[in-house]
């Protein structure tokens, strides 16, 4: 189906989901709240917590706080970019385990300019990072090479 919206031509393409809604696994959850302090590395501390708790499937529910350094890898780039200043964390999302994961962050500067991408090591807490994590206790996340994307993509299994 072709559409014409605000001077832009677009084509709708039907793509089958990797997992149908009927097959998507459900799980009970357990929630945790962390508060990181000035100078701590945001990503490393989240993964350290997950490893210490032996989390097999977890997700960020919410995070508010600030950074003095944000290290972000933008879309389709090989390396991250270090941004120094004072930034508000306006979003942090992702799925992870104690062995790693896939976390995205958006931060804004004093003028409200906002950037986002993959959260990288080296992102340093300024005043605080208040994080709510949920563990999906009946599931296990792994990452496996996807033939179509060529990236290690999320695989969800029952425990």
Secondary structure, DSSP 8 states (H G I E B T S, - for coil): -EEEETTEEEE------SS-TTT-----EEEEEEEEETT-BHHHHHHHHHHHTT-SSEEEEEEEEEEEEEEEE-TT-SS-EEEEEEEEEEEEEEEEETTEEEEEEEEE-TT--EEEEEE-TT-EEEEEEEEEEEEETTEEEEEEE-TTT-SEEEEEEE-
